[in-house]
Amino acid sequence: MKEKKITRLQEGLNQLLSGHYEFLCDTNISRALPGTIIRLIDNNKSRIAEKLVEQIIIGLHSEDPKLRKNSAGCLTETANLLAGADNWGLLKKLLPPLREIVRMKNAADTPKLRGRIQATAANILNLAASRAAQEDERSQAAAQKPAAPPAAKDPLAAREEEIFQLAARGEKDEAKKQLFDLIISCARKKDFTNAERLRERIYEIDPLALMEIIQSGEIIEEEKSGAISRTQLQVWSKLLNEFTSEEFNAIYHEMEERTYKPEEVVVAQGDKNDKLFFINQGSLKATYKGGQKEFFLKNLHSGEIAGECFFNATIWTMTLTALELTRISILKREDLMRQEEKIPGLESKLRDFYNRTSDIHSLLDQKGMDRRNHERYKLERRINLQIIDQAGKPISSFRGEMFDIAQGGLSFIVRISKKENSRLLLGRNIKATIPMSGAREHILTGTVICVQSFNMLDSDFSVHIKFDVQLDRSTLHTILE
């Protein structure tokens, strides 16, 4: 009996998310909705919660008396729970309909219940007014504070400005000499970012200053090599064997080092993190959680690399945790791509090295850990897709070839001419319209959790969506018919 009730509530939520607000006539659904909305917000699913709230507001304006009454009670209780949780971001959107409820003559079936609903709505409106007044007072106090004095100019920026003013006055040889000296000074202070930036500016003073450009580049590379300790060179000896000194230096000096304490999580399963982690010292454990169980995969030690989302737009399907005090150098993808512009092929070379030295995914297969929670069914069908915002409004539309579907999500194939643009889909909210027999269609919403290459020759990518609300088996079978 309990399972049937849960299934019915789940189906009701699915219908509400699809725009069928008339399901609020079911008292069981309207009573369960406020608590469900709060749980969704607590689980970082605010967009779904907001969509459910939108349906309640629509129901409030229905001509059906029962639907209108259920919506009034549901909306007031939702607002009451949001106020208790101090969630004023979403609550502010409910203030106009709460004012309507206070004025409604038929907000409930009995005068007693109507009085309670309207009193709750009025109380929340008073709280909102009091909060708004406090915010105004704080804003006025902040506006009366004296402005902070302008920040002092950075010495390097001031020196750079002086040099280019010198060049503007026609003293280009002296300006070129001073800029060269400034580049060398930055390099010897291990400020390689500014050293390389200033080196590129030599062209602005003299496009033919090839000697200064070459010499400064050689000195920067020498200083980079000297900045890497013997210990680090030993730790990353395998990487050094694969890369030239220039390539290794380009990667090494883009990284930021961070120290993690024992049992501190470096990256968690489900995170959208496109960094590459180089273990300098210490060790990490890789674990995978399936259902209520956590499985150990392997330990990673100094000289090893981890970065599940670095080369493919996806989310982490495992967790990395420090076993001891661990030092890690972190490479951001955007920093590597900046170096790729200077050293073409760098990203491809690093990807090849990572694929040859990392065995995490093969371990998942060997241990029989299927990261998919539901059976997938092949379904080739042309579907309409929309990228939508938090309110469910379309941002852009396109079409794709559906590949497969499960209770928890679906995948489709789409052509993306520029590989880096594939990452722009990750984490996006998607609305998929699936055509069915008899001129029917089924609408599903979800979040993009993975985008990976499907056919590089044709620039085809497979996009994987996790549904906002899991499909029940009967709905899935209806789609598959």
N, C-alpha and C positions, 0 to 999 in steps of 0.2 A: 504493500500500500504506500509506504514511504517512498519507494523507488518510483512509483507511478506519479506521485505528487511532484517529486523532483524533476522527473522527465517533463511533466506538464508545465512546470515553472520555466524550465529551460527552453521549451518550445515557445512559450509566451514571450520570453526575453528575445529570442531570435526574431519573432514576428514584430516586436516593438522596434528592434534595431533596423528592420526592413521597412519601417514606416507605417506599420499597421497598429495605430494607437488605440483602435477599438478594443484591443485585448485588455485594456485597462478596465473594461466592464467586469472582468473576472476579479472578484474581490480578493481571492487568494494571491493573485499576481500583484494587484495594487498595494496590498498590505506588505508583501515581501520586498517590494521594489526599493523603499528607502534604505533598508539595511544592505541590500545588494549594491546600491549606488555607493555607499560609504566603503564597502569592502573593495569595490573596483578602484576607488581613489587610493585606498591604502596599498593596493597592489600595483600602483603606477599605471592604471588604465583609465585615466581621467577622461580621455576622448570618448570612450564607450559610455562612461557615466554621464557626460554632458549630452550625448545623443539620447540617452534614456530620459533625461530631464526635459529635453526638447519635446519629446513625444507626450510627456505629462502636461506640458504647457499647451500643446495643441489640443489635448483632450479636455482641458479646462474650458475651451471655447466651443466645444461640441454642442449640438442641439439636443443630443441624447441626455436626459436628466441624470440617469444613473452614471453614465460616463463622466459627466461634469462633476458630480458629487465625489465619485471615487478619485478623480484627478485632484480635486481640491484637498481631500484628506491626505492623499499620497504626497502632494507637493509641500503641504505644510509640515508633515512629519519629516520629509527630506530636508527642508530648510532648518528645522529644529535640530536635526542630527549634525548638519553642516555647521551650525552656530556653536554646538557643543564641541565640535572638533576644531573650531576657530578657522574654518576654511572659508574665508570671505571672498576669495577669488571667484568661486562658482556661485556663492550665495548672493553676490551683487546682481547676478543675472536673474535671480528669482524675486527681487524686490518688486518690480512692476506687477507680476502676476499675484504676489502676496497682497498688494494693495487692492487688486480686483476681488480677491477672496474676502477681504474685510468688508467690501461693499455688497457681496453676493447675498441675495435673500434666500437662496436654496443651496447653501454650501454643504448641507447634510440632511439626512432623513428626519432627524428629531431636533427640536429647538436646543436641547441640552448639548447634543453632539455638535450642532452648528455653532453654538456659543463657544465651545471648547476650541474648535478649529480656528474660529475667527479671533479668539483671544490669543492663541498661540501665534497666529500670523501678525497680529498687532504688536505683540511683545517683541518679535524678531525685528519688525520695522523700527520700533523704538531703539533697540540695540544698535541697529544700523545707523540711525540718525545720530546717536551718541558717539559712535565710533567715527563717523564722518566729521563731527564737530572737533573731536580730538585730533584728527589728522590735519584739519585746517589750522588748528592752533600750532601744531608742530611745524607746518609749512611756513606760517607767518613768522615764527621764531627763527627758523632757518634763514628766511629771507632777510631778517634784520641783522644777521651776523656780518661783520666786516669781511670783505673779500680777501682771500689769501694773497700774499705778495707773489709776483711772477717768479717762477722757478729760474734759478741761475742756469745759464747756458752751459751745456756739456763742454769741457775743455777740448775734447777731440773735434766736436762739431765747430767750435770757435776757430780752432787752428785750420780746419779744412776750409772754412769760409774765408779766412785771411789769404790762403793760398790761391783760391779761385778769384779773389778780388785783385790779387797781384797779376794773375793771367789776364784779367779783364783790362788792366791798365797797359797791357802790351809786353809785360816782362815775363814772357812765356818760358824762357830757358831757366830762369830762377824759380819760377813756380813749379816747373817740372822737377827740378832738383829737390825742392822742399817736399813735394808730394812723394817722391821716391823715398826720401829719408823718413817721412811719416809712415809709409807702408812698412819699411824695415823695422821701425820702432814698434809698430803694432804686432808684427810677426814675432819679434823677440819677447814681447810681453804675452805671447800665446793668444793674442786676440785675432784669431785667423779670420773671423767673419768680417771684421772691419778691414783687415789687411787685404783680403780679396776684393772687397767692395771698392776700396780706394784704388787698387791696381786697375780695375776696369775704368776708372775715371781718368787715367792717364790719357786715354784717347781723346777726351774732351779738350785737353790742353794742346796735345800734339798727336794727330792720328798716325804719324810716321815714327813715333818714339818706340820702335820695335826693341831696341837694345834694353831700354829701361823696363819694358813689359816682360821680356824674357828673363832678365836678371832678377827682377823682383819676384817672378813666379818661382824661379829656382830656389831663392832664399826662403820663400814661404814653405815650399815642400821640405827643405832641409830642416827648418824649425819644427814642422809638423812631425817629421820622423824622430827628431830628437826629443819631442815631448812625450813620446810613448815609452814607458818604462820597459826594462828587460823582462820583468815578470809578465807584463801584458803581452809582450811579443811571444812569450812561451805559451801563454794561455790560448792565444789566437794563431798559433803556428799553422794549423790546417787552413785557416782562412787566408793567411799570408801566402801559402803555397799556391792558392788558386787565383789570387789577385796581384796586380802590379802594385808597387809602392804608392803610386798616385791614386789608384782605386781604393786601396786600403785606407790611406790617409783621408780621402774624401768621406768615406763612411765613418771612420773612427772619430773624426773631429766634428761630426754632426750630432754625435750621441751625447745624451745627458746621463750622468751617473746618479743612481739612487740606492740607498741602503734600506733593506727590509728586515724587520725584526722576526724572530722565530714565531711561526703560526700566523704571520701577517699575510693576507691575501694580496697577491700581485695583480691578478685578473680573475674575475669570476665567470662561471658558466652563464651564458646569456648576455654578457657585456658586448657592446659594440666598440671595440678597441682595436685600432689599426696600427698599433705599435709593434716593433720587433724587439724582443728582449734578449740581450747577450749576457750570459752569466759569467761575471768576472771572478767571483769568489763565493763559496758557499754552495747551497743546493736547494732545489725546489721539488715538490711532489706534484704530479699531475693526477687529478682525480676527475671522475665523471659521475654525475648523479642521474640515476634512472628511476623514476617513481620516488619511493621513499628510501631507496638504497643508494649508498655512495660506494663507488668502485675505485680501487687504486689502479693506476695505469703504469707509472714508472717514476723514478727519480731522475732529475736533470742536474748535471754538475757543471763546474766551471769549464768553459770552452764550448758549451752547447747553446743552441739558439731556440727560442720559442716565439711563434708569431702566427697564430692560426688565421687571423684576419688581415694580415699585412699584404699578402699577395692576391687574395680574393675578397670581394665585398661580402662578408658574412658576419655572423655573431659567434662568439666563443662557445664551443660545445663541451668545454672542460674547464676546470679551475686549477690555477697555479698558486701554491702556497709555499712560503719560505719554511724550510725545515730548521734552519739555523740563521745566524746573522749573515745576510747574503747581499753582496754588492752586484748590481745589475746596470749595464749600460743600455739606455733606451733610445732606439732610433724611430723617429716619426716618419711616416710615409711621405709627408709633404717635403721634409728635408731631403730624403733620398731623391725625390723627383726633381728637386732643384739641382742636385748634383748630376742627375741623369742628363740635364740639358747641357752640362759642361763635358760629361763623359758618357756619350751614347753607349747603350748596352750594359750599363752598370746594374740596372734593376733586373734585367734578364739573367745576368751572371750570378747575382745574389740569390735569385729565385732557384736557379739550378742547384746551387750549393745547398740551399735550405732543403730542397726536395730530396737530395741524396743523403743528407745527414740526419734528417728528422724522421722518426719511425712512429710517431704518436698515432697517426690514423691507421697504420697497419696493425698496431697493438689493439685498437678498438675492434678491428675485424677479427683478429686472432682470438680475442677473449669473448667473441660473440656478443658484443654490446651494440645492439642496433639503436642508434640515437633517434630513430623514428618511433614514436609511440603508437602509431596506427598503421594498419595495412594500407598500401597505396594502390590505386587502380589506374591503369592506363586509360586515358580519355583524350583523344585527339579531336579538338573542336576549336573553331575560330571564336574568340571571345572579345568583348568590348571592355576596356579598362579605363579607369579614371584615377588620377592622383587627387586625393581630397585633403582638405585642411582639418583642423581639430573639430570644426563645427559640421563636418561632413559635406562642405561645399566643394564642388569640383575646381581643381586648379588647372589641370590639363587632361586631355583624352588621347588614347592611342589604342591600337589593336594588337593582339598577340595570339600565338598558337598554343592552346592548352596542351599540356603534356601528361599530367597525372593529377589525381585528387585523393584525399583521405579525409577522415573526420576532422583532423586538426588543421588541414591546409591544402594548398594546391601549388602546382608549378606551371609556368608557361614559358614559351620561347619568344624572344623579341630581338629585333636587330638594332644594335647600337654601334654607330660608325666609329666613335672614339671610345677606347677602352676606359679611360679615366672617368668618363661620364656615367659608366655603369655604377660607380659608387654613390652617385647622387640619388639612386633609387633606394639604397639601404636605409631602413628605418621609416620609410614613407608609408603613409596610410593609403591603401588601395581599395577601390570599389570595383568588383568584377561582376559583369553581367553575362551569365551563361545561358545560351539559347537551349531550349528543350523542345521535345516533340509537341505538336499541336499548337505551334506559334506561341508557346509559353516561354518564360525565361525565369531564371533564379538569380537573385542579387546577393552577393556575399561581400563582406568587408574584412580587412585584415591588415597586417603589417609585413613589409618586406624584410625577411631575416637573412636572405642570402642571394647574391648575384654572382654567377660564375660562368666562365667561358664554356660554350656548348659547341660552337663551330667557328674557330678563329678565322678561317678562310672567308666565311660569309659574314663575319662580325656578329654572329648569333650568340646570345647569352640566355642562360636559363635563370629565371627569377622565381624565388620560392617565397610563398606567402603563408604566414600563420594566421588563422582565422581569429577574429575578435571573440567570437562565440563558437564553440565546437559544434559541428553538425551531429545530429542524432542519426542513427543508422538508416531509419526509414527515409529521411530527407536525402541522404547520400545515395541510396538505391534509386530514388526517384530521379536524381540527376543523371545517374548512370544508365537509365533505361533508354 
